[in-house]
């Protein structure tokens, strides 16, 4: 199977941008150390600082599922409860 690409969009509430950003930054080192993680890169929109994007690549769906079930993701969800306006996760496969 080809590697799995994830594009995750997180839009923080306007008054919670710094809180959400701090919590997202906490995920990077621990996630990059996970088995199956190829890259895990966080971006912040230049025009809308409340909009964050993770661009991720995983060796398999199983590794992604393990990541999503991890304690650090649960801690992020708890810490940002009520602080995120929108979250979308797209699972993608590179075609060219």
C-alpha atoms as one frame of an Amber mdcrd trajectory, in Angstrom:
protein
   0.000   0.000   0.000   1.144   3.541  -0.763   1.817   5.883   2.099  -1.164
   7.678   3.550  -1.219  11.481   3.452  -3.280  13.421   5.961  -4.304  17.051
   5.713  -5.878  18.199   8.970  -7.426  21.660   9.182  -7.961  23.173  12.614
  -9.650  26.549  12.980  -9.395  27.978  16.464 -11.886  30.362  17.977 -10.508
  33.908  17.600  -9.844  34.308  21.321  -8.243  30.847  21.637  -5.579  30.979
  18.886  -2.572  30.978  21.232  -4.006  28.207  23.407  -4.694  25.971  20.413
  -1.306  26.736  18.866   0.507  25.853  22.102  -1.373  22.560  22.347  -0.696
  21.708  18.685   3.006  22.391  19.143   3.071  19.893  22.034   2.003  17.142
  19.600   4.911  17.492  17.187   7.902  15.833  18.862   5.954  12.946  20.372
   4.118  12.260  17.108   7.264  12.422  14.971   8.702   9.701  17.226   5.727
   7.375  16.624   6.153   4.233  14.582   4.942   4.787  11.022   5.185   8.585
  11.067   7.062   9.828   7.997   6.447  13.522   8.615   4.160  15.638  10.784
   4.358  19.305   9.856   2.301  22.141  11.335   1.460  25.274   9.349  -0.340
  28.498  10.295  -2.189  30.574   7.707  -0.500  33.922   6.986  -3.810  35.750
   6.507  -5.854  33.963   9.192  -3.763  33.071  12.255  -6.649  31.002  13.662
  -6.257  28.489  10.802  -3.738  25.689  11.344  -2.938  22.838   8.964  -1.106
  19.623   9.708   0.443  17.959   6.669   1.278  14.379   7.631   2.458  11.188
   5.976   2.092   7.740   7.513   3.292   4.343   6.363  -0.150   2.791   6.921
  -3.707   3.375   8.055  -2.956   1.255  11.124  -0.194   3.642  12.191  -2.511
   6.617  11.708  -5.210   4.907  13.779  -2.699   4.235  16.570  -1.749   7.921
  16.498  -5.373   9.039  16.688  -5.934   6.706  19.665  -2.804   7.898  21.512
  -2.808   9.530  24.911  -1.253  12.730  23.555  -4.143  13.190  21.107  -6.616
  12.603  23.956  -4.759  15.197  26.051  -4.882  17.695  23.155  -8.633  17.163
  22.745  -9.242  17.686  26.456  -7.019  20.780  26.621  -8.684  22.454  23.630
 -12.297  21.522  24.359 -14.494  24.461  23.353 -11.551  26.268  21.718 -11.820
  24.939  18.145 -14.464  26.199  15.717 -13.806  23.657  12.990 -11.792  20.492
  12.426 -11.531  18.486   9.220  -9.277  15.548   8.469  -8.696  14.390   4.895
  -7.080  11.020   4.226  -5.393  11.174   0.847  -3.237   9.071  -1.485  -0.668
  10.669  -3.774  -1.518  10.012  -7.419   1.419  11.691  -9.175
